């Protein structure tokens, strides 16, 4: 028997025999340590709910279901249970009363004393806690109604976290201009700082007073500058790095990429005014492969204003090499390959939606098996990221949190703020490798992954595991841990006894003889310490070195921003503007974030523009606004405003533009046949032809608690349907109900590699009426080898129907 079987029984089978009047063990037993996480050598004390008083028997088992100790609860359940010293690890305490077994268990962890750890202020392993938002008081939570700020901060310390990512809402902190309040954000920064933890600050949610034309990003760049400066001053020494905005490439902004770049510039200047040495991060990019939106941000000169490149991922482990290959190509393309690369959110979708009901209504919880899947995933994902040259990785998320209508259970802590196995896995990872230097990959045996680290004392540590479904497969909601994939391998080391540590911290020893150390590996990562003389088969990538820009120095204080009229329409990808009318009206705003007046000239790359002066003077900390009209040149692909002030160039403003005027179209008549579409969804899908609408109809019904997506696939009939040289793709669409999270066209590229590459093209959300949609191909998704198209959506409803017709390929003359 193992932990999985025991816990599943405790969670389901045994609850049948439990009396309805007896509470769940997790609710009945309270550990004296925060989050039920004890430091090594801390007294292991527990109290019992008086409702369970009587002759109560307890058992303590480790996470592998080995019986550790048992007995009768002191004083007929009214006393304090003090367990004898136990080694580090993760344990389950179960209760029985007479013949009745209480359902569930009370888990607890024993971790290394942080005060005895070797500190590493540059540790790779970090956590996203989001505690100012996620640990607020919740009176509806009967097991933890109060605020969790102190508990979460202490648990971060006990986990060995050197770096925490926090969240801040600008509208909370400065609801009225000039009235700055710290609220819970200041408190949490203090709590973490007191524990020696460095905080990465991130903010979004601009207050209403900063917005006139925009919906999410601020319009007022002066306010953006001032807030960043004030935040850096207010949190000085506590928030040791800042990122501007979160996942700006998706729903956290509605504004174009060039607007985000302008806001980033203003914020970065504000941060650097407060502290020139303060690291500034690009806002975390949500989607990989990186979309054209990000290219446009970089074309607008953003690289001159941030120090660290920043990405998020929740994709499967098998995709990590391709993700990093795409990111490295992007960074090289834009001349920032020397910038450090951080993943400020990295989490698991592999375990799927919660399989058990939560004690909180409307939410699901991880099953014990799912908790172990996340624990397995955590060190695998973080070590793999480090091996691929990432400079820091923040695991999402420490605090309890549910998404997807309550179905997705995030958090290394449960809603009662007790630690899941994933927490113990992180604490073990930081204890064994937090101060170590990554040296490279070992290849000791087939299907075994092993990574070599050098400790500060010169000894070596190896973390190792066998490949499981987590390593090999894509997202699968039916994953189990039934197959442990056990095998053995050997390392050539000196004879002697070596220390081992399992996934959740349990220690052990192993002896090497005849120059060979035989280790048993399984899907769950483990560690062996005290080694020496090992050399990696694949050495660690060289560390990032900040490149010296080859371009002439910019006048960074000058920032351009634009306000487009309805003569332009922003595309769904927020990476270009469709030109609807000419001449087209727009406003150009020029900000000067310096203490000196700036005199200069502004130019445009192509086309005809009226209203732009030959020279202008921008006052210190002032701005100028110009109303312009624009007529594009034939075939013009972008509007570029440049400026030179006091003989220094300013960062450019680049607006990619598109127009279907003068283009020719080619029909794809075979797309009207439903038999040519392959079902592809997370639900049950039916594809038919609607003769009344002359359209293909896609209907999908989703099961409960799934990520609701539907992306039917059309295989191009090559060579006659080749998209080589295509400029755009158009189609008509309508749907009912109007409950669409997002719509995408995916162009699937066959490059001869094992894994195909799908480029995501965002589409403006459809409605209940027929509307035309257009996606444009760009340099990064050039339609050379496209073999399939997926046209679909993510639904917010359990049942969705949409129709498409008149799919056409567009070519420029």
C-alpha positions, -999 to 999 in steps of 0.1 A, spaced: 0 0 0 12 36 -6 2 71 3 -20 74 -27 -41 44 -18 -43 54 19 -53 89 11 -78 80 -15 -94 56 10 -94 83 36 -109 108 12 -136 85 -2 -140 49 9 -135 53 46 -158 83 47 -187 59 41 -181 44 76 -176 77 93 -203 90 115 -220 122 101 -215 139 134 -177 135 134 -158 163 117 -132 158 90 -98 150 105 -83 181 88 -108 202 106 -106 184 139 -69 185 143 -50 218 147 -12 219 145 5 245 167 29 254 138 17 278 111 3 259 82 12 227 100 48 232 89 72 225 118 109 235 117 133 207 125 136 202 163 104 222 169 80 205 193 53 186 173 21 196 191 -15 191 181 -49 199 196 -82 183 190 -117 197 184 -137 190 216 -165 176 194 -142 145 189 -134 141 226 -134 106 240 -111 77 234 -95 87 202 -68 67 185 -43 83 162 -18 70 136 10 89 120 23 77 86 48 91 62 38 101 27 47 66 15 23 50 40 49 37 64 35 36 100 56 59 121 38 60 154 4 55 169 -14 58 203 -43 72 222 -49 110 223 -41 124 257 -68 133 282 -96 117 263 -90 141 234 -89 172 256 -51 172 260 -23 183 237 -7 156 216 31 158 216 48 135 191 84 123 196 110 139 174 105 130 137 129 135 108 122 159 81 95 149 57 57 150 50 33 131 73 -4 122 76 -22 119 109 -54 99 109 -80 94 137 -104 67 148 -129 67 176 -140 32 186 -149 14 154 -153 46 134 -126 60 112 -128 98 108 -126 108 72 -96 125 58 -62 132 74 -43 160 90 -11 164 70 19 182 84 55 188 73 88 191 90 114 212 72 149 224 77 154 253 102 158 283 79 181 299 104 206 271 99 204 272 61 231 288 40 215 319 25 217 327 -12 203 361 -21 207 352 -58 188 319 -55 172 307 -87 142 291 -69 114 316 -60 77 318 -53 48 339 -65 27 344 -33 3 371 -45 -5 373 -8 -18 409 -7 -47 397 -29 -51 360 -21 -45 360 17 -71 387 26 -96 379 53 -125 357 42 -153 354 67 -169 327 46 -139 304 52 -148 286 85 -113 271 89 -94 303 83 -117 334 83 -90 360 92 -62 375 72 -34 351 62 -6 376 57 15 366 87 10 329 81 19 331 44 50 353 51 62 328 78 55 298 55 76 315 28 105 318 52 101 282 64 101 270 28 135 287 23 122 313 -2 147 340 -9 124 358 -34 87 363 -35 66 379 -62 38 402 -49 9 420 -65 -3 456 -61 -33 474 -74 -26 509 -84 -63 519 -80 -61 506 -44 -29 525 -35 -37 558 -52 -75 560 -57 -72 598 -58 -42 615 -74 -15 623 -49 -31 604 -20 -9 573 -16 -19 546 9 1 515 16 -29 493 27 -21 456 30 7 460 4 29 479 28 21 454 56 31 424 35 63 441 22 72 447 59 64 411 69 85 396 41 114 421 46 115 412 84 122 376 73 150 386 49 129 378 18 133 400 -13 101 411 -29 95 415 -67 68 441 -70 43 441 -98 13 464 -103 -16 470 -127 -52 482 -124 -47 518 -132 -72 541 -114 -100 557 -133 -86 592 -130 -55 581 -151 -77 571 -181 -96 592 -207 -95 571 -239 -82 537 -226 -99 510 -206 -70 493 -188 -36 510 -193 -33 546 -181 -36 574 -207 -17 598 -185 20 590 -188 29 617 -162 8 599 -136 24 566 -147 59 581 -141 49 596 -107 33 565 -94 63 543 -103 87 568 -86 65 570 -55 61 533 -53 98 527 -55 104 553 -28 76 540 -5 88 504 -8 125 511 -10 146 483 4 116 460 6 106 456 -30 140 450 -46 128 448 -83 97 460 -102 78 447 -132 54 470 -150 20 453 -156 11 417 -159 4 396 -190 -1 427 -212 -2 405 -243 -35 391 -233 -65 404 -213 -48 426 -188 -47 453 -215 -70 462 -243 -47 488 -257 -21 484 -285 15 472 -281 28 507 -288 7 521 -259 21 495 -236 57 504 -247 50 541 -239 36 533 -205 66 510 -197 90 538 -207 73 562 -183 72 537 -155 108 527 -159 119 563 -158 100 567 -126 115 537 -110 150 547 -120 145 583 -108 138 569 -73 167 544 -75 190 542 -106 201 507 -96 166 493 -92 160 464 -117 130 469 -140 113 440 -156 92 438 -187 57 428 -178 53 390 -178 44 377 -213 16 352 -210 16 333 -243 43 312 -259 54 311 -287 57 348 -284 31 367 -304 37 396 -328 24 419 -301 58 415 -283 77 422 -315 59 455 -318 67 464 -281 103 459 -289 102 478 -322 90 507 -301 123 508 -282 112 491 -250 145 472 -246 163 504 -237 140 508 -206 140 473 -189 168 452 -174 152 417 -173 131 399 -198 100 382 -183 78 353 -194 51 331 -179 43 295 -188 18 268 -177 27 245 -205 38 208 -202 74 199 -193 79 184 -228 74 219 -243 101 237 -223 129 233 -249 108 246 -277 96 275 -254 131 285 -246 142 281 -283 114 305 -293 123 330 -265 160 329 -273 153 336 -310 131 365 -300 157 380 -277 184 376 -304 162 392 -330 158 422 -308 193 425 -296 186 416 -259 201 381 -258 224 393 -230 195 403 -207 186 380 -178 155 359 -184 131 353 -155 99 333 -155 78 352 -129 49 327 -132 54 290 -138 28 265 -127 11 232 -134 -21 225 -154 -10 189 -156 -31 176 -128 -63 190 -142 -93 204 -124 -98 195 -88 -113 160 -83 -127 164 -49 -153 188 -35 -139 216 -13 -154 224 21 -159 259 6 -190 259 -16 -186 262 -54 -149 251 -54 -130 219 -61 -100 206 -43 -70 186 -53 -72 149 -45 -43 134 -27 -31 120 -60 -33 154 -77 -13 170 -48 15 145 -54 14 152 -92 20 189 -84 48 180 -60 64 158 -87 60 187 -112 75 214 -91 112 204 -89 111 189 -124 99 222 -139 122 244 -119 154 224 -124 146 219 -161 141 257 -165 175 262 -148 192 237 -171 178 257 -201 195 289 -190 167 307 -172 180 330 -145 151 328 -120 118 309 -117 88 319 -96 64 290 -90 27 299 -91 13 301 -64 19 298 -27 -15 310 -14 -47 290 -18 -66 301 -50 -93 287 -73 -99 297 -109 -120 284 -138 -153 287 -120 -138 271 -89 -126 240 -107 -89 247 -109 -72 244 -75 -40 263 -74 -19 269 -43 9 251 -24 -14 258 6 -50 246 10 -78 270 19 -71 262 56 -36 274 50 -20 240 56 8 229 33 3 205 5 30 181 -6 41 206 -33 51 230 -5 73 203 11 88 196 -24 97 233 -27 112 234 8 133 204 0 144 218 -33 156 251 -17 173 232 12 192 209 -11 199 232 -41 191 268 -30 227 277 -24 243 254 -50 256 263 -85 241 244 -114 269 225 -133 250 206 -160 232 174 -171 243 138 -164 231 110 -186 234 79 -164 207 57 -180 178 56 -204 147 74 -192 166 89 -162 171 126 -159 199 137 -136 213 172 -129 246 181 -112 251 209 -87 282 222 -68 277 231 -32 295 261 -15 318 236 3 329 221 -30 309 189 -27 283 179 -54 246 171 -53 226 152 -79 189 155 -83 174 127 -104 141 112 -115 127 89 -142 105 101 -170 68 98 -163 36 110 -181 44 145 -167 76 146 -187 64 130 -219 27 140 -224 7 171 -230 -21 183 -207 -40 152 -196 -67 156 -169 -67 118 -162 -31 116 -150 -23 92 -122 8 82 -102 1 45 -103 32 37 -124 63 48 -105 86 40 -135 112 26 -111 147 18 -124 183 18 -111 214 35 -123 250 39 -111 274 68 -105 311 65 -104 321 78 -70 345 71 -42 335 44 -17 316 56 13 283 66 27 262 93 11 231 112 22 199 109 3 167 130 4 134 121 -12 109 144 -29 93 157 3 124 158 25 127 124 42 165 117 47 184 85 42 218 71 35 233 49 8 267 32 6 290 31 -25 314 2 -30 340 -7 -56 337 29 -70 300 26 -78 270 41 -62 237 24 -72 206 45 -69 170 36 -73 151 62 -93 114 67 -97 91 94 -111 94 114 -79 127 135 -78 153 126 -52 187 139 -41 221 125 -32 247 147 -15 283 146 -7 296 136 -41 327 147 -58 346 143 -91 315 141 -113 315 160 -147 284 168 -166 277 153 -200 260 185 -210 276 215 -192 255 244 -179 249 272 -204 271 302 -198 256 329 -176 239 359 -192 260 390 -196 244 423 -202 253 435 -237 264 470 -243 240 486 -268 257 493 -301 233 521 -311 240 557 -302 228 568 -268 191 577 -267 174 606 -250 153 583 -229 135 612 -212 115 619 -244 85 595 -248 60 595 -277 24 584 -273 -5 584 -297 -43 585 -296 -59 570 -328 -92 581 -341 -120 558 -354 -103 560 -388 -81 532 -374 -93 498 -359 -71 479 -336 -67 442 -344 -75 416 -318 -38 408 -314 -32 445 -304 -2 445 -327 -15 466 -357 -41 491 -367 -63 486 -397 -67 517 -418 -104 522 -424 -105 558 -438 -80 582 -454 -70 607 -445 -68 592 -410 -68 614 -379 -46 608 -349 -30 627 -320 7 626 -312 17 633 -276 53 640 -267 64 638 -230 96 652 -215 105 634 -182 135 655 -174 143 686 -155 154 704 -186 135 719 -215 140 699 -247 141 713 -282 140 690 -312 123 679 -344 100 650 -353 99 630 -385 76 603 -400 90 575 -422 65 575 -451 32 589 -462 18 624 -459 11 640 -425 -3 673 -417 -1 691 -384 35 680 -375 58 710 -369 94 711 -381 106 719 -346 91 719 -311 100 727 -276 89 704 -247 91 720 -213 107 702 -183 83 675 -171 58 687 -196 42 675 -228 30 687 -262 0 674 -282 -4 676 -320 -35 668 -340 -25 651 -372 -40 637 -404 -22 609 -423 -24 595 -458 -3 563 -463 21 558 -491 14 529 -515 21 496 -497 31 513 -464 33 488 -436 40 510 -406 39 545 -393 72 554 -375 76 587 -356 112 596 -347 127 625 -329 160 642 -323 163 664 -292 195 682 -282 213 661 -309 202 628 -293 176 605 -309 145 597 -290 129 562 -287 106 557 -317 69 552 -319 61 524 -343 25 516 -354 21 486 -379 -8 493 -402 -28 472 -426 -54 477 -453 -73 454 -476 -77 481 -502 -64 469 -536 -60 433 -525 -73 402 -543 -90 373 -526 -91 336 -533 -120 314 -520 -114 282 -501 -146 264 -511 -137 231 -495 -139 247 -461 -177 247 -466 -178 209 -463 -182 198 -427 -165 164 -435 -133 183 -442 -132 196 -406 -117 174 -378 -133 177 -343 -108 191 -318 -122 202 -284 -123 195 -247 -160 184 -250 -183 164 -272 -183 181 -306 -207 179 -337 -199 195 -370 -227 200 -396 -237 222 -425 -264 249 -420 -281 253 -454 -302 283 -443 -270 302 -433 -248 285 -459 -223 280 -431 -205 252 -413 -219 248 -378 -198 238 -348 -216 227 -317 -198 216 -285 -210 205 -251 -185 204 -223 -183 182 -193 -181 198 -158 -149 214 -146 -128 215 -178 -110 242 -196 -136 248 -223 -120 251 -257 -130 241 -293 -106 244 -322 -118 223 -352 -91 216 -377 -91 220 -415 -62 203 -434 -52 224 -464 -54 205 -497 -19 211 -509 -5 224 -532 -37 240 -546 -46 255 -512 -11 267 -503 -10 299 -483 25 308 -497 26 346 -501 -7 352 -484 -12 386 -467 -43 378 -446 -72 354 -441 -108 366 -438 -140 348 -428 -175 355 -415 -185 343 -380 -214 344 -356 -222 326 -324 -248 320 -297 -247 325 -268 -225 355 -268 -202 340 -241 -168 339 -256 -136 342 -237 -114 345 -268 -113 335 -304 -82 324 -323 -71 312 -357 -42 288 -354 -19 283 -384 -1 250 -380 33 249 -396 51 217 -405 88 223 -404 100 187 -406 104 185 -369 86 160 -347 64 186 -331 45 210 -353 43 247 -345 10 264 -342 10 302 -344 -20 318 -326 -37 347 -343 -62 365 -320 -96 373 -335 -121 400 -323 -147 382 -303 -178 373 -324 -214 381 -316 -249 368 -325 -247 386 -358 -227 378 -389 -194 398 -388 -163 397 -409 -130 389 -393 -95 393 -406 -61 379 -394 -29 391 -409 2 371 -414 35 386 -403 72 378 -406 72 354 -377 42 334 -390 50 337 -427 27 312 -444 53 291 -462 47 256 -448 12 259 -432 -6 226 -435 -36 231 -412 -59 258 -399 -78 258 -366 -106 283 -362 -122 282 -328 -127 297 -294 -126 294 -257 -160 293 -242 -174 307 -209 -205 285 -213 -210 247 -209 -225 246 -244 -215 266 -274 -225 269 -311 -207 290 -337 -209 292 -375 -183 303 -400 -185 309 -438 -168 326 -467 -132 318 -457 -109 336 -481 -72 340 -486 -60 376 -492 -30 385 -514 -16 420 -520 -14 430 -556 
